[in-house]
Amino acid sequence: MATSHHYIVTAHKPTAVNACVTGNLTSPKDINLLLAKNTRLELYLVTPEGLRPLKEVAIYGKIAVLKIFRYPNEKKDLVFLVTSRYNAMVLECVGEGESVEFVTLAHGNVGDRIGKPCETGIIGIIDPEARLIGLRLYEGLFKIIPLDKENSELKAYNIRLEEPLIQDLEFLYGPSNPTIILINQDAQGRHVKAREVSVKDKDFIKTPWKQDCVESHSSMVIPVSMPLGGAIIVGQESILYHNGITHLAVAPTAMKHSEIVCYARIDPSGYRYLLGDLLGHLFMLFLEKDEKDHIVRDIKFELLGEISTPECMTYLDNGVVFVGSRLGDSQLIKLHSNMDESGGHVSLMETFTNLAPITDMVVVDMDKQGQGQLITCSGAYKEGSLRIIRNGIGIQEQASIDLAGIKGLWALKVGGETIHDNMLAVSCIGDTRFLYLCGEEVEETDLPCFTQSNQTLWASNVVYSQLVQVTCEGVRLVDAASKTLLTEWKPPSGKNVSVVGGNTGQVVCAAGSELYYLEIGKGILKLVGDRVLENEVACLDITPLGEGKAHLVGVGLWTDVAALILRLPSLEVLTKEPLKGEIIPRSILLASFDENCFLMCALGDGSLFYFSLNPITGVLSDHKKVTLGTQPTVLKFFRSQSTPSVFACSDRPTVIYWSNHKLVFSNVNLREVSHMCPLNAGAFPDSLALATESSLTIGTIDEIQKLHIRTVPLGETPRRIAYQESSQTFGVITFRVDIMESSGLTPIRPSASTLTNSVSSSSSVGTLIRASTSGPSTASVPSTSLEYGQDMEVYNLLILDQHTFEVLHAHQFMQSEYALSIISCRLGDDPAQYYVVGTATVVPDESEPKQGRIIIFQYLEGKLQQIAEKEIRGSCYSLAAFNGKLLAAINSTVTNDLIRLKVVSHLSFHKNKKKKIFFCQ
């Protein structure tokens, strides 16, 4: 029996930032940013130009704690981290520039064989004087790791910590012995307590001070550095400063109902702090002190602006802050003392894409090109979005011109220019246009001695500072500096030139079945050879396979659909390779990659034949075929970053290059390219000029193939997604957070479900008071009374256009009804496709939902209609189509045995006077 294997590879590295720190890691003068992204560490250097990546290291474990510390009298910081499996290590950065490495100074596993893991997660803290590390891994225990430069093994011991439900803890600045401050909770409320640690006795020895019954939602401790000392206790509505002797509490109106999740110290002296909450608000906290006795007299609290929902923050330098996010994109922001137009003090400098958290995804080939795109439900709350992910090489657009009907493109150096291209010859049906490139400006102009009334077949700079233009009339040789016509050649037979191929010293052109070989001299075009072939020529190429002149010609024929290799200058046929089928070749190319020569021939149906080519004998071998698109393909040779490559212009643009001893075909992030030419202009160095159906684009190409991510912001949390091909739409289950005000439930912020014009709802109870366009609902509305200021999750079904991702319709479910699953499927013999949604009615007092619905929707002719619904006894966690019926996972009733799947009911509806019965199982 054969054994199946799975090959698993990471297509995209972790992007969610778990933790971030700033310190002098690589040298005493360098400011470094260190990020923890799940299982990876990323090290950056802070420069005036921005963040410069230095090193990326994989850690064998999920990073749970990331801290930095510095031994007394040392000039560099060290890194301490703990993984989720309690592996602890101390790391040092050594080396400079690109040779930076992380060296392990000490390590050890600090886990215990028995113990109940903390419900609030792993907390790691370091004494400000680097005497010891404290870890809270298990309930009732506080783990101590003494710090010693000489020890390479981290050894830990436990101290009993009797306080229940610890919310947060930190080491205090100032005390002679290491002292922690913690927030814990009991039946009377939450309390703050300081505990002094004796390194000698390995135990807590006393409680210097405590404060009982602080705000009931206090959850964060911020230790304040000297000379102030003490700590800041942050709650949802108030801030408390306590130093063991005096204390001061304020309740700023700006932080009402704010759930602060992280902070960053700005001043080493500890006067200013940045706070970030779950809604993405950035606050400034300032401790105002008495200059004489260093006593805090007041606490100032101000809203600075809006950022991504933060997971962590760190102050870099000169007003620049890094905001690490787990729910949205991380950001680099700049703080300003003056208020901007929006009333904030924050400007965005750079955004770092984050795909996490991904709650659902679908793979869709929307362009029908054989390449699937991944559509993910990413982010949460205001950072919620859809991400469209596809693999390929990216073209970064630099400029674009509206210009339709382009049939050919060539970059030229005109007027004595020898380094940069300054002209684009654009061939259209019946004429040729010339675009002059002056810096970033592009203007249409005339080029003397170049024909503009005919379509150009080929144009190029050639030897002896000359230009060549080939039209149907013949070949024109022009002086590049003076722009004067030097000579002109026309086919002796008087026929029109149909196809042409050329390089800087040679031209091969065909007039029907007649083939002519010309060599370019100084002011002359010399006819060296000619030949009449059996059939008309469809395409030509004379690209040299190495240095100097070309010795071979590639020819594609019409009638017998074949590829020929001819020798120059005699035009002797060396090889004839029939191309199976009736589709004629439309483009042929001789290409060399690291001394590996190939003949490529693209057909009119988008398929590509390629052969290994012996550059001496012209023999073809190793015949292979790939499908690049569905339309005729044009092959163009170019160099990107000095790497030889081939651009296949079609409805599915592809770059072909040599990597790991084989040809690699990589898709380009453009929908359609008809023609292309390399461009090296002064303002657009090492670029490409690309022609589409309606425009001309200038852009640069990525060095390597990578994932390309497009973001569709929703402003609310996406949970589930389904694709429906018949309506060309996506169905997305989302939820937003509404808050109860005097006027009723009100959305906290605008989002996708509130901004669309087409809406419906399952009940009149909801945020949007509009007439329902859905069918009747038999599900009851739970009698849930909300207090003023209480928030509630409101679930919606969004219908999005697959091309524009515009929200076409938003359907809101009932109050306390959570939509948990969605599929698009056909039911019974009905050819129509339906969206089916499974829901649950959530009541706070119930351990699991006892009521829900399965609802069938149809999106037809721009309208979403509810076709049928059925109440169920539980929560519909998952749906699947099965033999024209529905399988539903309801609470815990789904097992591996299909016979035991719970029969929900029969769903029936009337359509065209015929009764359709669907079974939900």
Disulfide bonds with the S-S distance in Angstrom:
none
